Amino acid sequence: MANKGNIPGGLTETRMADDETKKICNKVVQDAQVKTARNYVNFEAIAYRSQVVAGINYFIKVNVGGSDYIHLVVFEQLPCHGGEYILQGVQQGKTLDDPIEDFLTN
């Protein structure tokens, strides 16, 4: 059976957050605060998956303090379209053990 992360449009395996993922979170933290009506003191990327589309979707697990987590979907536009990061969705009430999934299409 083929790994969906290896086919176009499939999600990669879950990876530990790296400097790029942390940079993406820093760019969308204010948008996440607006969407959730919360002010986060802690906003630390923990893990992520990505999906190549007409740009890149990042599905990111973020620790927002203690044992509280949220999941983000952030779209990175292609450079020819501005290369901006756009917060597409937020799931609240997550735990460290919750899998990172595409919650926009499920």
C-alpha angles and dihedrals in degrees: 000000000000120000107244089219088067097055127074110274094015123125119251121235115275112278133188113261114266133192091278092053091048090050090052091052091051089055095052103034093102092049090050090051090052093047093049098034089230134119109224118209090181120041109163125162110228106172140347149188126207137207127199111225126139083320125350131296114208118200104197133186109213128190108222097181137317110344093340119114137173131195121225134195111206122181118210111205120221113264090248088060096048102280092242125157113235123190106228101177148349130210116198131197096048128149133213090258098050111112118242107245140166099265094172095070099032 
